[in-house]
Amino acid sequence: MSSKTTPRDFFLYVAAMVTLYVSTFSVLRLVFSIINTLYPDRIYGFSYDPSSASIRFAIASLIVVFPLYIYITRRLNRDLAKNPAKNDMWVRRWLIYFTLFVAGAIIAGSLITTLNIFLNGEITTRFLLKVGSMLIVTSAIFSYYRYDLGRDPGVVTSKLKSFGVVVPIVVLALVVGGFVIMGTPGEQRDLRFDQQRVQHLENIQRQVVSYWQDKGSIPTRIKDLNDSIRGYFVTIDPETDQPYVYEKTGEHSFRLCAVFALESKEKSGRDTRDIGKPTVSELWGHDMGLTCFDRTIDPDIYPYKNAVPKLPGADL
């Protein structure tokens, strides 16, 4: 039979390679996200956010694109089994050799980078896991397509079947692992509500401090912070539309309370803002349910703007 390339063949092979590249990128992105979560790099002053767009995009891409790659590849293999002459089509050969070239270049580049960093004494577990995962993924792609070029297209071998079983299982395991780290969509929604609550409490705290500096006293009620001239009105709970609990507990102290959906320790996210400084969890760490935060204003750090300055020796 003729090995002439038809429009159908062309677009199927292009689609197979595009879905392969997107799936590979998503797998590596997901693996890197898992590694970043398990081995956070404190040198940059923060831990990895398990709810970041990176891990969400990787999971969504794999759920949509990877099954398409499997479907198209199996369809092409069945077509090759029926029409062995298509094994020599130029579009198939060119795309596979291009893929082998890219995979080989990545393998070589990864090894060179690893050796260079090792010689520089900067090897870390986090780095080794990322390089190792990249080598495994690209080596698997290289091995599969190198084997695919040399095999008898009319025979579906056990090795080919093994690829078709093992790879989907590994990808499924990664997606499940991503969900375990990231949480379910419902947990993600609760997490974002909690993040908004923390932001609201931080803003209310700033307004209380500003109120003290302007008037020399802490507001008795949370509504006292409302200012129509400045256009500021106290925010409320984004989910329940209920006001946050505020209580004046002393001349310079107050309490803020909110009802949280999740425990912050289980969803730490970007905790560390700067090395050596308090983390978000330490300042606004909360349990599930009602959590209160007691704050005390230091007049020396946040002085009343209209306070009469003390004269030297006034306390003598």
N, C-alpha and C positions, 0 to 999 in steps of 0.2 A: 504494500500500500504506500501511497505517497506521504512524505513527511512535510508537505507544504503547510505553512502556518496560516491558520484561519483567524479571522477577528476574534472568534470565541476562544481559541487557544491563547491568543496574545493577551487578552484581558484576564483570563483565568490565571495565567502564570504571573502577570503583573500584580493581580489581586493577592495571589498567594505570597509573593515576596513583600508586598506592602504590609499585609497583616502579620507576616513573620517579623518584620522590623519593628512594627508597633508593639507586638507582643513581647519581643525581646527587650525593648526599651522599658516596657511596663513591668516585666519580671524583675529586671535589675533595679528599677526605681523602687519597687515594693521591697525587694531584699535589702536595699540600702536603707530604706525607711525603718525596717524591722531592726537592722543592726544599729542604726542611730538611736532607736528607742532603748534597746538593751544595753548599748555601750555609749552613753552620752559623752560628748567631748566637752569637759568643763573649761577647757582653755579659752573657748569663745564666750564664756560667761553665761551660758544658758544650756539647758537640756533640750532634747528634741521634742517637738510637739507631736504626739501621736494622732492628733486630729487635724494635722496640717493638710493643705490641698494636695500635697505631693502623694501621700498614701491614698487619699480618696480617689485621685485621678488614676493612679496605678490600678487599684482594684476595679474601678469602673471600666477601664480600658480592657483589662483581662476578661472581665465578664462578657463584654460585647465582642471584642475583636478576636480573642483566642479561639473561641468555638468556630468562628468564620474561617480561621486559618486551618483548623482541623478538618472542617467540612470540605473546603476547596482542595486541600492536599489529598484527601482520600478520593475525591472525585477525579482528580488528575491521575492518581495512581491506578484507579480502575480503568480510566480511559487508556492509559499506557498498556495495561494488561491486555486490553482488547485490540489496541493498535500499536504494536511494538515499534513501528517505523517512526512514530512521533518522538521516540527517544532522541532523535537527531535534529529536532527542530531548533532553529537558531535562537529563538526567543528563550527556550528552555535552557540551552547551553550557556548563552550569554548571562542570563540572570543567575544561574547556579554558580558559574565561575566568578561572577561579581560578588556574590554572597560569600564564597570561599575566600576571596581576596580580603573582603572586609573583616571576616572572622579571623583570618590569619594575622592581619595587621593588628587587630585588637589584642590577640594572644601575645604577639611579639611585644607590642607596646606595654602591656601589663607586666610582662616579665622584666623588661628593661626598667620600668618605673619601680617595681619591687626591689630589684637589685640596687638601683640608685639610692632609694630611701634606706635600704638596709646598710649600705656602705656609709651613709650619712648618720647612722645611729638613731633614726627616727621611727623605727618599726613599732607598731602598736597592734594590739589584738583587733581593734576596730578596722584598721587599715588592711590587715591580713585577711580578715573575713570578707571585706569588699572585693579585694583583688581575687581571692579564691573563688568567690561566687561568680565574678566576671569570667574567670578562666573556665569554670565548669560550664557555664551557659554557652559561651562562644565555642568551646571545644565540642560540646554536644552538637551544636549547629554544624560545625565544620565536619565532624565525623559522619553525621547523617547525610549531608549533601555530597560528601566525597564518596560515600558508599552508594548513594542513589545514582551517581553518574556511572559507576562501574557495574552495577547489578544487571541482571537479566530482567528487562521490563515486563516480560510475560509471566514472571514468577513472583508471587508474594511470599517472601521468605519469613522465617521466624524472627530474624533480626529486625525486619521492617515492622512486624507486628509488635515486637517489644517496644520499639520507639513509640508506636501509636498508643500503647497502654501506659508506659512509665511516665512520659512527658505530661499527659493530662493529669495524672495523679499528683505529680510534683506541683504543677500549677495550681491545682485545687487546694493542696495543702498550704501553699503560700497565701492564697486568697483567704482561707480559713484563719491562718495565722494573722493576717492583716486585720481581719474583723475582730479577733481576740484582743489585739493591741489597741485598735482604734475604738472598738465598741460598736454596738448595734446602732442603726439610724436613730432609734428612740433615745439611746444614751447620748448620742451626739447632739440631739436637740436639747436634752436636759443640760448637757455640758455648756452649750452656748447660752442658755438662759442663765446658768450660774455665773458664767463669765460676765454677762451684762449686769447681773446683780452686784458682783464685786466692783465693776466699773462705777456703778451708781453709788455704792457706799463710799468709794474713794472720792467721788465728786462731792458728795454730801459732807464728808469729812473736811475737804478743802474749804467748802463754803462756811462750815462752822468756825474753822480757824480764821478765815477772812472776817467773819462776823465779829469774832472776839477782838481782832486787831483794829477793826473800825469803831466798835462801841465799848470795848473794855469789859464785856460780859458775854457769857455763853447763852445762846437762845434757849428759852424755856420750852418752846414747842418747835417742832420741825417746820411748821408753817411759817414761823418767823423768818425763815431764810428766803421766802418768796420775795422777789423784788421786780415789780412791773416795769420800773424804769430801766434796769439793766436787762430785763427780759429773762430773768432766771426764775424757774419754778421747780420745786423739788420733784425729782423723778419718782415713779412708783414701780412696783414689781412688774416686769415686762410680760409675765405669764398670767398672773392673777389680777392685775390692776389694783392691788391693795398697797397702801402706803407702807413704807419701811418703819420699823419701830425705832423711835428716838427717845432718849431719856437723859435729862440733865442730872448728873450724879454728884456734882460738887461745883465749887467756884470755877475750877479750871478743867473739870472732867465731864465726860458724857459717854453714853452707850448707844451703839447702833446695832440693830438686829435685823436678820432676814431669814426667810425660809428657803433652804437650798434643796435641790433635787438629788444631788450626789455628794459623796465625800471627796473633798479636794485631794486627799492623799492618793486616791486611786486614779485620779486624773490630773497628775501634777503639771503636765505641759511645760511651758517655758517658765520654770520656777526662778532660776537665778538670773537676776538682772545684772549684777556686777559681782565679781569675786570679792569675798570679804564683807559684803553688805547683806542685810536681811533679805530673804527671798519672799516671793509673793505668798507662798504657803505659810511662812512664819508670820506675815503681817495680816493675811486674810484667809488663813487655813480654816476650813469649816467642815463640820460633820453634815450628814444628811439630816434635813429637818431644820428646826429653829436654831440658829447660832448667833450669839451676841459678841460684840467686840467693844471692850472698854478702852477708851482713849483719854489721855491727860495732856493738856496743852502746857508746855513749858514757857512761861512768860519771858524768860531770858532769850529763848530762841525765836518766839513769836511775840514780840512786845506790842503792847497797846499803843497805837500810833499817836494818841493825844496824851499819853502819860507824861506827867511832869518829871523831868530828869532829876535824879538825885544829885545833890551837891557834894563835892568831896568832903568827907569827914562828917556827913550828916548823921551817920549811925554812931558817932563817938559820944 
